[in-house]
Amino acid sequence: MAVFTPESSKIKMVILTKKDESNAVWYSPIKQNKRSNESIIRSMLRRFEKHRLAKITNVVQFYENGNLIVTKKLL
């Protein structure tokens, strides 16, 4: 069974990077689907902050079922 899938993951995180960099999309682990959105987002942000993308990101957006639920601007 997959850990992350667009069809089964509860939360989608869209990473909007600085100019001339490729944007990225991450999905929450399926095993976290029963957690609250806030808990899932916190854990995704913890993993993200350790990733190289964190240094080149302007905005992170979180979606549930295609609906924007949180936007976080980074400095």
C-alpha positions as CSV (number, residue, x, y, z in Angstrom):
1,M,0.0,0.0,0.0
2,A,1.3,3.5,-0.9
3,V,2.2,6.0,1.9
4,F,1.0,9.0,-0.1
5,T,-1.5,9.2,-3.0
6,P,-3.4,12.1,-4.5
7,E,-6.6,10.0,-4.3
8,S,-6.3,8.8,-0.7
9,S,-4.4,11.4,1.3
10,K,-6.5,13.9,3.3
11,I,-4.3,17.0,2.8
12,K,-2.5,18.3,-0.2
13,M,0.3,20.8,0.3
14,V,1.2,23.1,-2.6
15,I,4.7,24.6,-2.3
16,L,5.0,27.9,-4.3
17,T,8.6,28.6,-4.8
18,K,10.6,31.7,-5.8
19,K,10.9,32.9,-9.4
20,D,12.6,30.4,-11.8
21,E,12.2,27.5,-9.4
22,S,9.8,24.6,-9.8
23,N,6.7,24.4,-7.6
24,A,6.0,21.2,-5.7
25,V,3.1,19.3,-4.3
26,W,3.2,17.0,-1.3
27,Y,0.5,14.8,0.1
28,S,-0.2,13.8,3.7
29,P,0.5,10.2,4.8
30,I,-2.6,8.1,4.4
31,K,-2.1,6.7,7.9
32,Q,-2.7,10.2,9.3
33,N,-6.2,10.6,7.6
34,K,-8.0,10.2,11.0
35,R,-6.1,13.1,12.6
36,S,-7.4,16.6,12.7
37,N,-6.3,18.9,9.8
38,E,-4.3,21.0,12.2
39,S,-2.3,18.0,13.4
40,I,-1.6,16.9,9.9
41,I,-0.6,20.4,8.8
42,R,1.8,20.7,11.7
43,S,3.5,17.4,11.0
44,M,3.8,18.3,7.2
45,L,5.3,21.7,8.1
46,R,7.9,20.0,10.4
47,R,9.0,17.8,7.6
48,F,9.0,20.6,5.1
49,E,11.1,22.9,7.3
50,K,14.0,20.3,7.1
51,H,13.7,20.0,3.3
52,R,15.8,22.0,0.8
53,L,12.6,23.5,-0.7
54,A,12.0,25.5,2.5
55,K,14.8,27.9,1.6
56,I,13.3,28.8,-1.8
57,T,9.6,28.9,-0.9
58,N,7.4,31.9,-0.8
59,V,4.0,30.4,0.0
60,V,2.6,27.1,1.2
61,Q,-1.0,26.3,0.7
62,F,-3.0,23.4,2.1
63,Y,-6.0,21.9,0.5
64,E,-8.6,19.4,1.6
65,N,-10.9,17.9,-1.1
66,G,-9.8,20.6,-3.5
67,N,-10.7,23.4,-1.1
68,L,-8.0,25.8,0.1
69,I,-8.0,25.6,4.0
70,V,-4.7,27.3,5.0
71,T,-2.2,29.6,3.4
72,K,1.2,30.3,5.0
73,K,3.5,33.0,3.7
74,L,7.2,32.5,4.3
75,L,9.8,35.2,4.5
